[in-house]
Amino acid sequence: MGLVGASIPTEKFFARYGNVHDINSQFLVIFDKNGTILAVGADRALVGKNFFGTIVQDFIGHNEILNNLTRTLLKGNSTYGIYDYGRSERVNTGQPILVQNEPIYFLQIVTPTKVIFSKISEALFTERLKGYSLLVAVFASVGLLIIFLLKWNNTMEKEVIKRTNALNKSNIQFGIVSKKLKTSNLSLENANEQLRQHDKIQKEFINMAAHELRTPIQPILGLTDVLRDYISDSHQSRLLDVIMRNAKRLQRLSSEILDVSKIESSLLRLSKSSVDLNEKIKTVINDIENGYDNGDKKNVKILFQPNEPITVYVDKDRIYQVLSNLLNNAIKFTKNGTVTINTGVNYSSNNHDKEVIVTITDTGTGISPEMLPKLFSKFVTSSNHGTGLGLFISKGIIEAHGGRIWAENNSTGIGATFSFSLPII
């Protein structure tokens, strides 16, 4: 038995697995245990030099972040960081390469952040084009279907008049007309089926768009948060706040669209547990007053004086969502004044069934008579802000718990009251 070995230059070997020559794109850096560079895309002259030696340190400008990342990596730990040593900002990810459970080589993947942002922009542009193309196709199909139905309806009217006169003349003609009517009914069923299919396609597109919208939001929020630690300029910080605020708005919009899809498809799932309703209301009020929620308090005072604890068996996160929607809605339409929350238990006539009633009363502009009948429908809003989905989602959540939700203008002529009920088990 014999042993055959072969030697391969490390730079050529690692070049098979990634870029080790071009500093302007994502490239690899490989070290041995002693910190000697075996392959690097930054500068081939650095191959064979110790990372902590004078030549390499001069090249990286003695960057402390990169030095700490490399020290941690050479100890056998995974690393991640962002730095700039004068050749544009980089994202560095490090990972030890194990041989028989022992770290032998140490790999760093260095990616210019401009490459990441470029790919994000390209992906967003591509997905936007796909979405627009699909939307145009749906609208075109619906338009063609409407034209077809209009023409078909006109033809049918003429055909019915013609066949009615023929029925008065002959029983034979009656049979012919009857046969044609059956054919027409079949065509109508086919047209209705096509309408149902188009409606299904539209819902699937909206659902897909909401999911796709979520995909780029998370890295935008994450990278914005990372950039905040590296920026001290107040103007740039305000620009980051604008990015963060609008990304969170997109995140809320995608969540609302997905909630609507779940409610319409009867797929809303509840994770129920015993909850002190008064404590949950206090939490929502506290979040709004401390700016953690979406509400803008302006000159509005929130009043809530709970009595004894009320325990309900509900999904605490979904009930929080309903309370937050209703409170923010009341605050939005109240420039100055109060928003008052009351809770109480209502017993049925046989005293066996009972429910808790929550009322939220504001001193705002009230609800217009035109809006009141369709207030809990999709996309209904009298505000220039918002999607008009909050009340529709709240109605779906409350009804999924077996409760009711309603709204009315106050008898004083000032403001409105929103109420909902939850069964007490």
C-alpha positions as CSV (number, residue, x, y, z in Angstrom):
1,M,0.0,0.0,0.0
2,G,1.4,3.4,-0.9
3,L,0.5,7.1,-0.6
4,V,0.3,9.5,-3.5
5,G,0.3,13.3,-2.8
6,A,0.1,16.4,-4.8
7,S,0.8,20.1,-4.0
8,I,-1.3,22.9,-5.3
9,P,-0.6,26.6,-4.7
10,T,-3.1,27.9,-2.2
11,E,-4.0,30.9,-4.2
12,K,-5.0,28.8,-7.3
13,F,-6.7,26.3,-5.1
14,F,-9.0,28.8,-3.3
15,A,-9.6,30.7,-6.6
16,R,-11.7,27.8,-7.6
17,Y,-14.2,28.7,-4.9
18,G,-14.4,32.5,-5.2
19,N,-12.8,35.7,-6.4
20,V,-9.3,36.2,-5.1
21,H,-8.1,38.9,-7.6
22,D,-10.7,41.7,-7.9
23,I,-11.0,44.2,-5.0
24,N,-14.0,46.0,-6.6
25,S,-16.4,43.1,-6.2
26,Q,-17.0,40.4,-3.6
27,F,-13.7,38.6,-2.9
28,L,-12.2,36.0,-0.6
29,V,-9.4,36.3,2.0
30,I,-7.9,33.0,3.3
31,F,-5.5,32.8,6.3
32,D,-3.6,30.0,7.9
33,K,-3.3,29.5,11.7
34,N,-0.5,32.1,12.0
35,G,-2.5,34.8,10.2
36,T,-0.5,34.4,7.0
37,I,-2.6,35.4,3.9
38,L,-2.9,32.5,1.5
39,A,-5.1,34.2,-1.0
40,V,-6.7,37.6,-1.3
41,G,-8.7,39.6,-3.8
42,A,-7.5,43.0,-2.5
43,D,-3.9,42.8,-3.8
44,R,-1.9,39.8,-4.9
45,A,1.2,41.3,-3.4
46,L,-0.2,40.6,0.1
47,V,-0.2,36.8,-0.5
48,G,2.3,35.2,1.9
49,K,2.4,38.2,4.2
50,N,1.2,38.1,7.8
51,F,-2.0,40.1,8.4
52,F,-0.6,41.8,11.4
53,G,2.7,42.7,9.7
54,T,3.7,46.1,8.6
55,I,2.9,45.7,4.9
56,V,-0.7,44.5,5.4
57,Q,-1.4,46.9,8.2
58,D,-0.2,49.8,6.0
59,F,-2.5,48.6,3.2
60,I,-5.6,48.5,5.5
61,G,-4.7,51.7,7.2
62,H,-4.4,49.9,10.6
63,N,-8.2,49.6,10.7
64,E,-9.2,48.6,14.2
65,I,-12.5,47.1,13.2
66,L,-10.9,44.8,10.6
67,N,-8.1,43.9,13.0
68,N,-10.6,42.9,15.8
69,L,-12.6,40.8,13.3
70,T,-9.5,39.0,12.1
71,R,-8.3,38.3,15.7
72,T,-11.7,36.9,16.6
73,L,-11.7,34.7,13.4
74,L,-8.2,33.3,14.1
75,K,-9.4,32.2,17.5
76,G,-11.9,29.9,15.7
77,N,-15.0,32.1,15.9
78,S,-17.4,33.3,13.2
79,T,-17.4,37.0,12.6
80,Y,-19.4,39.8,11.0
81,G,-18.8,43.5,10.6
82,I,-18.8,46.6,8.4
83,Y,-15.7,48.9,8.0
84,D,-14.1,51.3,5.6
85,Y,-10.3,51.5,5.3
86,G,-10.3,54.1,2.5
87,R,-11.4,51.9,-0.4
88,S,-15.2,52.2,0.1
89,E,-17.3,50.6,2.7
90,R,-17.2,46.8,3.0
91,V,-19.3,44.0,4.7
92,N,-16.9,41.3,6.2
93,T,-18.1,37.8,7.1
94,G,-15.6,35.4,8.6
95,Q,-15.8,31.6,9.1
96,P,-13.1,29.1,10.3
97,I,-12.6,26.0,8.0
98,L,-12.5,22.8,10.0
99,V,-10.5,19.7,9.2
100,Q,-11.2,16.8,11.5
101,N,-13.0,19.3,13.9
102,E,-9.9,21.5,14.1
103,P,-9.7,25.0,12.5
104,I,-7.0,24.8,9.8
105,Y,-7.9,27.7,7.4
106,F,-9.8,30.9,8.1
107,L,-12.0,32.4,5.4
108,Q,-13.3,36.0,5.1
109,I,-15.8,37.0,2.5
110,V,-15.5,40.8,1.7
111,T,-18.4,42.4,-0.1
112,P,-18.6,46.2,-1.1
113,T,-21.9,47.6,0.3
114,K,-22.4,49.3,-3.0
115,V,-22.8,45.8,-4.6
116,I,-25.4,44.9,-2.0
117,F,-27.4,48.1,-2.6
118,S,-27.1,47.7,-6.4
119,K,-28.5,44.1,-6.2
120,I,-31.4,45.3,-3.9
121,S,-32.3,48.1,-6.4
122,E,-32.1,45.6,-9.3
123,A,-34.3,43.1,-7.5
124,L,-36.9,45.8,-6.5
125,F,-37.0,47.1,-10.1
126,T,-37.4,43.6,-11.6
127,E,-40.2,42.7,-9.1
128,R,-41.9,46.0,-9.8
129,L,-41.9,45.3,-13.5
130,K,-43.3,41.8,-13.0
131,G,-46.0,43.2,-10.8
132,Y,-46.9,45.9,-13.3
133,S,-47.0,43.4,-16.1
134,L,-49.3,41.1,-14.2
135,L,-51.6,44.0,-13.2
136,V,-51.8,45.2,-16.8
137,A,-52.7,41.6,-17.9
138,V,-55.4,41.3,-15.3
139,F,-56.9,44.7,-16.3
140,A,-56.8,43.8,-20.0
141,S,-58.5,40.5,-19.4
142,V,-61.3,42.2,-17.3
143,G,-61.7,44.8,-20.0
144,L,-62.1,42.2,-22.7
145,L,-64.5,40.3,-20.6
146,I,-66.7,43.4,-20.0
147,I,-66.7,44.2,-23.7
148,F,-67.7,40.6,-24.5
149,L,-70.5,40.7,-21.9
150,L,-71.9,43.9,-23.2
151,K,-71.9,42.6,-26.8
152,W,-73.4,39.3,-25.7
153,N,-76.1,41.1,-23.7
154,N,-77.1,43.2,-26.7
155,T,-77.2,40.1,-28.9
156,M,-79.4,38.2,-26.3
157,E,-82.0,41.0,-26.2
158,K,-82.4,40.9,-29.9
159,E,-82.5,37.1,-29.9
160,V,-85.2,36.9,-27.2
161,I,-87.5,39.3,-29.1
162,K,-87.0,37.4,-32.3
163,R,-87.7,34.0,-30.7
164,T,-90.7,35.3,-28.7
165,N,-92.5,36.2,-32.0
166,A,-91.5,32.8,-33.4
167,L,-93.1,31.0,-30.3
168,N,-96.4,32.6,-31.2
169,K,-96.3,31.0,-34.7
170,S,-95.1,27.5,-34.1
171,N,-94.4,24.9,-31.4
172,I,-91.5,23.7,-33.4
173,Q,-89.8,27.2,-33.2
174,F,-90.4,27.0,-29.4
175,G,-88.2,23.9,-29.2
176,I,-85.4,25.7,-31.2
177,V,-85.5,28.7,-29.0
178,S,-85.4,26.5,-25.9
179,K,-82.3,24.8,-27.2
180,K,-80.6,28.0,-27.9
181,L,-81.5,29.4,-24.5
182,K,-79.8,26.4,-22.9
183,T,-76.7,27.0,-25.0
184,S,-76.7,30.7,-23.9
185,N,-77.1,29.7,-20.2
186,L,-74.0,27.5,-20.6
187,S,-72.1,30.4,-22.1
188,L,-73.2,32.5,-19.1
189,E,-72.0,29.9,-16.7
190,N,-68.6,29.8,-18.5
191,A,-68.4,33.6,-18.3
192,N,-69.2,33.5,-14.6
193,E,-66.5,30.9,-14.1
194,Q,-64.0,33.1,-15.9
195,L,-65.0,36.0,-13.6
196,R,-64.4,33.8,-10.6
197,Q,-61.0,32.8,-12.0
198,H,-60.0,36.5,-12.6
199,D,-61.1,37.3,-9.0
200,K,-58.9,34.4,-7.7
201,I,-56.0,35.6,-9.8
202,Q,-56.4,39.2,-8.4
203,K,-56.4,37.9,-4.8
204,E,-53.4,35.7,-5.4
205,F,-51.6,38.7,-7.0
206,I,-52.3,40.9,-4.0
207,N,-51.2,38.2,-1.6
208,M,-48.0,37.6,-3.6
209,A,-47.3,41.4,-3.7
210,A,-47.7,41.7,0.1
211,H,-45.3,38.8,0.6
212,E,-42.8,40.2,-1.9
213,L,-43.1,43.6,-0.3
214,R,-41.9,42.1,3.0
215,T,-38.8,40.5,1.5
216,P,-36.8,43.8,0.9
217,I,-38.2,45.6,3.9
218,Q,-36.3,43.6,6.5
219,P,-32.8,44.2,5.1
220,I,-33.6,47.9,4.6
221,L,-34.6,48.2,8.3
222,G,-31.6,46.1,9.4
223,L,-29.0,48.0,7.3
224,T,-30.5,51.4,8.2
225,D,-30.2,50.5,11.9
226,V,-26.6,49.4,11.3
227,L,-25.8,52.7,9.4
228,R,-27.2,54.7,12.3
229,D,-24.2,53.6,14.4
230,Y,-21.7,54.9,11.8
231,I,-23.3,58.3,11.2
232,S,-23.0,61.3,13.4
233,D,-24.1,64.0,11.0
234,S,-27.6,65.3,12.1
235,H,-28.8,65.8,8.5
236,Q,-27.8,62.3,7.5
237,S,-29.5,60.9,10.7
238,R,-32.7,62.7,9.7
239,L,-32.5,61.0,6.3
240,L,-32.1,57.7,8.0
241,D,-35.2,58.4,10.1
242,V,-37.2,59.1,6.9
243,I,-36.0,55.7,5.4
244,M,-36.9,53.9,8.6
245,R,-40.3,55.5,9.0
246,N,-41.3,54.8,5.4
247,A,-40.0,51.2,5.6
248,K,-42.1,50.6,8.7
249,R,-45.1,52.0,6.9
250,L,-44.5,49.5,4.1
251,Q,-44.2,46.8,6.7
252,R,-47.5,47.7,8.3
253,L,-49.2,47.9,4.8
254,S,-48.0,44.4,3.9
255,S,-49.2,43.1,7.2
256,E,-52.6,44.7,6.7
257,I,-52.9,43.2,3.2
258,L,-52.0,39.7,4.5
259,D,-54.6,40.1,7.3
260,V,-57.3,41.1,4.8
261,S,-56.4,38.0,2.7
262,K,-56.6,35.7,5.7
263,I,-60.0,37.2,6.8
264,E,-61.5,36.9,3.3
265,S,-60.2,33.3,3.0
266,S,-61.4,32.3,6.5
267,L,-57.7,31.5,7.4
268,L,-57.3,33.8,10.3
269,R,-55.9,31.7,13.1
270,L,-56.2,32.7,16.8
271,S,-53.8,31.7,19.6
272,K,-56.1,32.1,22.6
273,S,-55.2,32.4,26.3
274,S,-56.6,34.0,29.4
275,V,-56.0,37.7,29.4
276,D,-56.9,40.5,31.8
277,L,-58.6,42.9,29.4
278,N,-58.1,46.0,31.6
279,E,-54.4,45.4,31.8
280,K,-54.2,44.9,28.0
281,I,-56.0,48.3,27.5
282,K,-53.5,49.9,29.9
283,T,-50.6,48.5,27.8
284,V,-52.0,49.9,24.6
285,I,-52.6,53.4,26.2
286,N,-49.0,53.3,27.6
287,D,-47.5,52.4,24.2
288,I,-49.4,55.2,22.5
289,E,-48.5,57.8,25.1
290,N,-44.8,56.8,24.9
291,G,-44.7,56.9,21.1
292,Y,-44.2,53.2,20.6
293,D,-47.4,52.9,18.5
294,N,-48.6,54.8,15.5
295,G,-50.7,57.3,17.3
296,D,-50.1,61.1,17.3
297,K,-51.6,62.3,20.6
298,K,-51.6,66.0,19.7
299,N,-53.7,67.8,22.4
300,V,-55.8,64.7,23.2
301,K,-56.1,63.2,26.6
302,I,-56.8,59.5,27.0
303,L,-59.1,58.6,30.0
304,F,-59.5,55.1,31.4
305,Q,-60.6,54.2,34.9
306,P,-60.9,50.4,35.2
307,N,-63.0,48.7,37.8
308,E,-62.5,45.0,38.8
309,P,-60.4,42.8,36.5
310,I,-62.1,41.3,33.5
311,T,-60.6,38.0,32.2
312,V,-61.4,37.0,28.6
313,Y,-60.1,34.0,26.6
314,V,-58.7,35.7,23.5
315,D,-55.7,36.0,21.2
316,K,-53.8,38.8,23.1
317,D,-51.9,40.1,20.1
318,R,-55.0,40.3,17.9
319,I,-57.0,42.1,20.7
320,Y,-54.0,44.5,21.1
321,Q,-54.3,45.1,17.3
322,V,-58.0,46.0,17.6
323,L,-57.6,48.3,20.6
324,S,-54.6,50.0,18.9
325,N,-56.6,50.5,15.7
326,L,-59.7,52.0,17.4
327,L,-57.7,54.2,19.8
328,N,-55.4,55.6,17.0
329,N,-58.5,56.1,14.9
330,A,-60.2,58.1,17.6
331,I,-57.1,60.2,18.3
332,K,-56.6,60.9,14.5
333,F,-60.1,62.5,14.2
334,T,-59.9,64.4,17.5
335,K,-57.8,67.6,17.3
336,N,-58.4,68.7,20.9
337,G,-60.3,67.0,23.6
338,T,-60.5,63.5,25.1
339,V,-60.8,59.8,24.2
340,T,-62.6,57.9,26.9
341,I,-62.4,54.1,27.3
342,N,-65.0,52.1,29.3
343,T,-65.4,48.4,30.0
344,G,-68.4,46.6,31.5
345,V,-70.0,43.1,31.7
346,N,-73.4,42.5,30.1
347,Y,-75.6,39.6,31.2
348,S,-78.2,37.9,29.0
349,S,-81.8,37.5,30.1
350,N,-81.1,34.0,31.5
351,N,-78.0,35.2,33.4
352,H,-76.0,32.2,31.9
353,D,-74.4,33.9,29.0
354,K,-72.3,37.1,29.5
355,E,-70.1,39.3,27.5
356,V,-67.8,42.2,28.0
357,I,-68.5,45.5,26.2
358,V,-65.6,47.9,25.4
359,T,-66.5,51.4,24.3
360,I,-64.1,54.1,23.0
361,T,-65.7,57.5,22.9
362,D,-64.0,60.6,21.3
363,T,-64.8,64.3,21.1
364,G,-63.8,64.6,17.4
365,T,-65.5,65.2,14.1
366,G,-67.9,62.3,14.3
367,I,-68.9,60.0,11.4
368,S,-70.6,61.3,8.3
369,P,-74.0,59.7,7.5
370,E,-72.6,58.6,4.1
371,M,-69.7,56.7,5.7
372,L,-71.6,55.1,8.6
373,P,-73.3,52.2,6.7
374,K,-70.0,51.1,5.0
375,L,-67.6,52.0,7.8
376,F,-66.3,48.5,8.4
377,S,-65.8,47.7,4.7
378,K,-62.5,47.5,2.9
379,F,-60.8,50.7,1.7
380,V,-63.4,53.0,3.4
381,T,-61.8,56.1,4.9
382,S,-62.5,59.8,5.1
383,S,-58.8,60.6,5.9
384,N,-56.1,61.5,3.4
385,H,-53.8,59.1,5.3
386,G,-54.2,55.3,5.8
387,T,-55.5,52.5,3.7
388,G,-59.0,52.1,5.1
389,L,-58.2,48.5,6.1
390,G,-57.9,49.0,9.9
391,L,-61.7,48.8,10.8
392,F,-62.3,46.0,8.3
393,I,-59.5,44.0,9.9
394,S,-60.8,44.8,13.4
395,K,-64.2,43.6,12.5
396,G,-62.8,40.3,11.2
397,I,-60.8,39.8,14.4
398,I,-63.7,40.5,16.7
399,E,-66.1,38.3,14.8
400,A,-63.5,35.5,14.7
401,H,-63.7,35.7,18.6
402,G,-67.5,35.3,18.5
403,G,-68.1,39.0,19.2
404,R,-69.6,42.1,17.6
405,I,-68.3,45.5,16.6
406,W,-70.3,48.7,15.8
407,A,-70.1,52.5,15.7
408,E,-72.4,55.4,16.2
409,N,-72.3,59.2,16.5
410,N,-72.6,60.6,20.1
411,S,-76.0,62.0,21.1
412,T,-74.4,65.3,22.0
413,G,-73.5,65.9,18.3
414,I,-69.8,65.9,19.1
415,G,-67.6,62.9,18.3
416,A,-68.4,59.2,17.9
417,T,-68.3,56.0,19.9
418,F,-66.9,52.7,18.7
419,S,-67.9,49.5,20.7
420,F,-67.1,45.8,20.5
421,S,-68.1,42.8,22.6
422,L,-66.3,39.6,23.5
423,P,-67.9,36.6,25.1
424,I,-66.8,35.7,28.6
425,I,-66.4,31.9,29.0
